[in-house]
Amino acid sequence: MMKLIMASTSIYLFIPKFPKILNFMLFNFMMISTLLYFLNIFFLNYYWFMINYMFGADYISYSLMLLTMWILNLSIYLNKISKKFSYIFIFLLLNILMTFVSLNLMIFYIFFETSLIPIILIIMGWGYQIDRIQASMYMFFYTLFGSLPLLIIILMIYQEKNSLMMNLMNLMNLKYKTMYFFIFMNMAFIIKMPMYLFHLWLPKAHVEAPISGSMILAGIMLKLGSYGLYRSMMIFPKLMNNFNKMMICICLIGSLISSLICLNQSDLKIIVAYSSVVHMSLMLASMFTLFNMSLKGSLMMMIAHGLCSSSMFYLVNLNYMRLKSRNNMINKNMLNIYPSISLWWFLVYSSNFSAPPSLNLFSEIFLLMGLIQWNLFLMSILILILFFSTCYSIFIYSFSQYGKMNFSMFMMNNIMCKEYLIIILHWLPLNMMFLNMNFMN
């Protein structure tokens, strides 16, 4: 895997005089070759597939690495790739993959935080408006606020146990039960997810980011926080169990409030961004029950949300590139203008509210069963969350596809085959993965 990534990196570093079209084709060929090679080298018959002493993978990190490479492959098709963007892109790819395979907590922390740099550069360099500077600073300071306490906790663990290997820590007798330790350990992951109350950087970053940045943010960067929290739950199950009541209440109430905020927004990109907060908060609440069913459902939700949210941002961008607006008062009657793309709007946004046979349905079934098994009285708030999630998905679809036609918008470009291909490659794995659920066993 790494040799193919390094080969594609060296092509850009040492052979920069290729024609642009050959450069683009060669870069995509190396990315697809890496993905296919990566599919074949892993044999997950063991708990950990050891790559090195410091690096390894299990089915959780393996699944998220496949998701990373899939979303990054799709996002690279969107732009006429420049040399600067390709450098940032490869740096981001290496950092995210190394985050998922790191077994040492300090190495994991370094790559976890370094992955923030390329996405900030993408927002600042290729963003749409002048507010992109403010959005990237929001993202930077929120993440910085949560990352320094995590570094202190890692140093405390090393001082006590003289080891930072994540695959061995569940065998250690780590007796941390204080509220401060819980907050410091999980703050960086909660902000990166993001959980409600720590989510204000997300809508700003999504609105100002280019479409490739929004796809990477929604499809991959939010999963870094989920993955880190997943690992910390494996290391400190008793600590998580002590404070799970507080976290579940905050997450479920935040998910309900976020779904109501979606119904009150006019910017299509902000609605999709807040829908990420709804799904991530629901997933986080179920994860804190620490049931095996909830943890499996959370992994399915990570994969399903990565594909679904990325495709939703892409569909919004298709309208924006033609109408030059994301306001739902202007995005009207697209059903008559682009009837074929309206079908994909329906298929993608129906997957967002867990219509069968999408992976969202199976993940939410697992998450809801875990929460109801933990406390039956949560059923009332869960019904409201699911109802309002369906409402804002239908709201964004119906407002954009129906309504009074604006006759000044007739001179618009057709939808290209490349754009159909990107949507199909988002939708097919999202709705066909239920045919083989063995990866969850």
VOPALO-519697 format. One record per residue (C-alpha): x, y, z. Coordinates in steps of 0.5 Angstrom, whole numbers, padded with zeros to 4 digits, always signed. Layout:
% residues N
XYZ;...
% end
This chain:
% residues 441
+0000+0000+0000;+0005+0005+0002;+0010+0004-0004;+0004+0005-0009;+0003+0012-0005;+0010+0014-0005;+0011+0012-0012;+0005+0017-0014;+0008+0022-0009;+0015+0021-0013;+0011+0022-0020;+0009+0029-0018;+0016+0031-0014;+0021+0029-0020;+0017+0029-0026;+0013+0035-0026;+0014+0037-0034;+0008+0032-0036;+0002+0035-0040;-0003+0037-0035;-0008+0032-0038;-0003+0026-0037;-0001+0029-0030;-0009+0028-0028;-0009+0021-0031;-0003+0019-0028;-0005+0021-0021;-0012+0018-0021;-0009+0011-0024;-0004+0011-0018;-0010+0013-0013;-0014+0007-0016;-0008+0002-0016;-0007+0004-0009;-0014+0002-0007;-0014-0004-0011;-0008-0007-0008;-0010-0005-0001;-0016-0009-0002;-0012-0015-0003;-0007-0015+0002;-0011-0015+0008;-0013-0022+0011;-0017-0020+0017;-0017-0027+0020;-0014-0024+0027;-0016-0019+0032;-0010-0014+0029;-0006-0015+0023;+0001-0012+0024;+0004-0008+0019;+0010-0006+0024;+0011-0006+0031;+0008+0001+0031;+0003+0000+0026;-0003-0005+0025;-0010-0005+0023;-0016-0009+0025;-0023-0009+0021;-0025-0002+0024;-0019+0002+0022;-0019-0002+0015;-0026+0000+0014;-0025+0007+0015;-0018+0007+0011;-0022+0004+0005;-0027+0009+0006;-0022+0015+0006;-0019+0012-0001;-0026+0012-0004;-0028+0019-0002;-0021+0022-0004;-0021+0018-0010;-0028+0021-0012;-0026+0028-0009;-0020+0029-0014;-0024+0028-0020;-0028+0034-0019;-0022+0039-0020;-0017+0041-0025;-0012+0038-0021;-0006+0043-0020;+0001+0042-0017;+0000+0045-0011;-0007+0042-0009;-0004+0035-0011;+0002+0036-0006;-0003+0038+0000;-0008+0032-0003;-0002+0027-0002;+0000+0030+0005;-0007+0029+0007;-0008+0022+0005;-0002+0020+0008;-0004+0023+0015;-0011+0020+0015;-0008+0013+0013;-0003+0013+0018;-0008+0016+0023;-0012+0010+0022;-0006+0005+0023;-0002+0008+0029;-0002+0003+0035;+0002+0008+0039;-0002+0013+0042;+0003+0019+0041;+0004+0017+0034;-0003+0017+0033;-0004+0024+0036;+0001+0027+0032;-0002+0024+0025;-0009+0026+0028;-0007+0033+0029;-0003+0034+0023;-0009+0032+0019;-0012+0039+0020;-0006+0043+0017;-0008+0040+0009;-0016+0041+0010;-0014+0048+0013;-0010+0050+0007;-0015+0047+0002;-0021+0052+0006;-0016+0058+0006;-0013+0057-0001;-0019+0054-0005;-0025+0057-0001;-0031+0061-0005;-0031+0068+0000;-0027+0072+0004;-0030+0069+0010;-0026+0063+0009;-0020+0066+0013;-0025+0066+0019;-0028+0059+0018;-0021+0056+0018;-0019+0060+0024;-0025+0057+0028;-0023+0050+0026;-0016+0051+0028;-0018+0054+0035;-0023+0049+0036;-0019+0044+0035;-0013+0047+0038;-0017+0048+0045;-0018+0040+0045;-0012+0038+0043;-0007+0040+0048;-0011+0037+0054;-0010+0030+0050;-0003+0031+0050;-0003+0032+0057;-0007+0025+0058;-0002+0021+0054;+0004+0024+0057;+0001+0022+0064;-0001+0015+0061;+0006+0014+0059;+0009+0016+0066;+0005+0011+0070;+0005+0005+0065;+0011+0006+0061;+0007+0004+0054;+0003+0007+0049;+0001+0001+0045;-0007+0002+0044;-0007-0006+0043;-0004-0007+0050;-0008-0002+0054;-0014-0006+0055;-0010-0011+0059;-0007-0006+0063;-0010-0004+0070;-0012+0004+0068;-0016+0006+0074;-0017+0013+0072;-0024+0015+0074;-0024+0023+0075;-0029+0028+0071;-0023+0032+0069;-0019+0026+0066;-0025+0024+0062;-0026+0031+0059;-0019+0032+0057;-0018+0025+0054;-0024+0026+0050;-0025+0033+0048;-0021+0033+0042;-0025+0027+0039;-0032+0030+0041;-0030+0037+0038;-0027+0033+0031;-0034+0029+0031;-0037+0034+0032;-0042+0033+0038;-0047+0039+0039;-0045+0045+0043;-0038+0044+0040;-0040+0044+0033;-0040+0051+0031;-0034+0051+0027;-0037+0046+0022;-0042+0050+0019;-0038+0055+0017;-0032+0051+0015;-0037+0047+0010;-0040+0054+0007;-0033+0057+0006;-0030+0050+0003;-0029+0048-0004;-0033+0042-0006;-0027+0037-0005;-0026+0040+0002;-0033+0039+0004;-0033+0032+0001;-0027+0031+0005;-0029+0034+0011;-0036+0030+0012;-0034+0024+0009;-0027+0023+0013;-0025+0028+0018;-0031+0027+0022;-0029+0020+0022;-0022+0021+0025;-0026+0024+0032;-0031+0018+0032;-0025+0013+0031;-0021+0016+0037;-0027+0016+0041;-0028+0008+0039;-0021+0007+0041;-0021+0011+0048;-0027+0007+0049;-0023+0000+0048;-0018+0003+0053;-0022+0006+0059;-0029+0002+0059;-0030+0004+0066;-0029+0011+0065;-0034+0012+0060;-0039+0008+0064;-0038+0013+0069;-0040+0019+0065;-0045+0016+0060;-0051+0018+0063;-0049+0025+0062;-0046+0025+0055;-0052+0021+0052;-0057+0026+0055;-0053+0032+0052;-0052+0028+0045;-0060+0026+0044;-0062+0033+0046;-0057+0036+0042;-0059+0032+0036;-0066+0034+0037;-0064+0041+0037;-0060+0040+0031;-0065+0037+0027;-0070+0043+0028;-0065+0048+0026;-0064+0044+0020;-0072+0046+0018;-0070+0053+0020;-0064+0054+0015;-0065+0057+0008;-0057+0055+0006;-0057+0048+0003;-0050+0047+0005;-0052+0049+0012;-0058+0044+0012;-0053+0039+0010;-0048+0041+0015;-0053+0041+0021;-0055+0034+0019;-0048+0031+0020;-0049+0034+0027;-0055+0030+0028;-0053+0024+0026;-0046+0024+0029;-0049+0026+0036;-0054+0020+0035;-0048+0016+0034;-0044+0018+0040;-0050+0017+0044;-0051+0010+0042;-0043+0009+0043;-0043+0011+0050;-0048+0005+0052;-0042+0001+0051;-0046-0005+0048;-0043-0009+0042;-0049-0008+0038;-0048+0000+0039;-0041-0001+0037;-0042-0005+0031;-0048+0000+0029;-0043+0006+0030;-0038+0003+0025;-0044+0002+0020;-0046+0009+0021;-0039+0012+0020;-0039+0009+0013;-0046+0010+0011;-0045+0018+0013;-0039+0019+0010;-0042+0016+0003;-0049+0020+0004;-0046+0026+0007;-0041+0027+0001;-0046+0026-0004;-0051+0031-0001;-0045+0036-0001;-0044+0034-0008;-0051+0035-0011;-0052+0042-0007;-0045+0044-0011;-0048+0042-0018;-0054+0047-0017;-0049+0052-0014;-0045+0052-0020;-0051+0053-0025;-0055+0058-0021;-0049+0061-0017;-0053+0061-0010;-0055+0056-0005;-0061+0059-0002;-0067+0055-0003;-0071+0060-0005;-0067+0061-0011;-0066+0053-0012;-0073+0052-0015;-0076+0047-0020;-0070+0043-0022;-0075+0037-0023;-0077+0041-0030;-0070+0043-0032;-0066+0037-0030;-0070+0031-0029;-0065+0026-0029;-0061+0029-0023;-0068+0030-0019;-0068+0022-0019;-0061+0022-0016;-0063+0028-0011;-0069+0023-0009;-0065+0017-0008;-0059+0020-0004;-0063+0024+0000;-0068+0018+0002;-0062+0015+0004;-0060+0020+0009;-0067+0019+0013;-0065+0011+0013;-0070+0009+0007;-0068+0002+0005;-0064-0001+0003;-0059+0004+0005;-0053+0002+0010;-0056+0008+0014;-0062+0004+0016;-0058-0002+0018;-0054+0003+0022;-0059+0006+0025;-0063+0000+0027;-0057-0002+0031;-0056+0004+0034;-0063+0005+0036;-0063-0002+0039;-0057-0001+0043;-0060+0006+0046;-0067+0003+0048;-0064-0003+0051;-0060+0002+0055;-0066+0005+0057;-0073+0004+0054;-0075+0011+0056;-0071+0014+0051;-0076+0012+0046;-0080+0018+0046;-0074+0023+0044;-0071+0018+0039;-0078+0018+0035;-0078+0026+0035;-0071+0025+0032;-0072+0021+0027;-0079+0024+0025;-0075+0031+0024;-0069+0028+0021;-0074+0025+0015;-0078+0032+0015;-0071+0036+0014;-0069+0031+0008;-0076+0032+0005;-0076+0039+0006;-0069+0040+0002;-0071+0035-0003;-0078+0038-0004;-0076+0046-0004;-0070+0045-0009;-0074+0040-0014;-0081+0044-0014;-0084+0051-0014;-0084+0057-0019;-0080+0056-0024;-0075+0062-0025;-0075+0063-0033;-0068+0067-0033;-0064+0061-0031;-0066+0057-0038;-0059+0058-0040;-0055+0053-0036;-0050+0048-0037;-0052+0040-0038;-0050+0035-0033;-0044+0032-0035;-0042+0024-0035;-0037+0025-0030;-0042+0028-0025;-0047+0022-0026;-0041+0018-0025;-0039+0021-0018;-0046+0021-0016;-0047+0013-0018;-0040+0011-0014;-0043+0015-0008;-0050+0011-0008;-0048+0004-0010;-0044+0002-0004;-0048+0006+0000;-0054+0002-0002;-0051-0005-0004;-0047-0006+0002;-0053-0009+0006;-0052-0015+0001;-0045-0017+0005;-0045-0015+0012;-0040-0020+0014;-0035-0015+0015;-0039-0013+0022;-0038-0020+0025;
% end
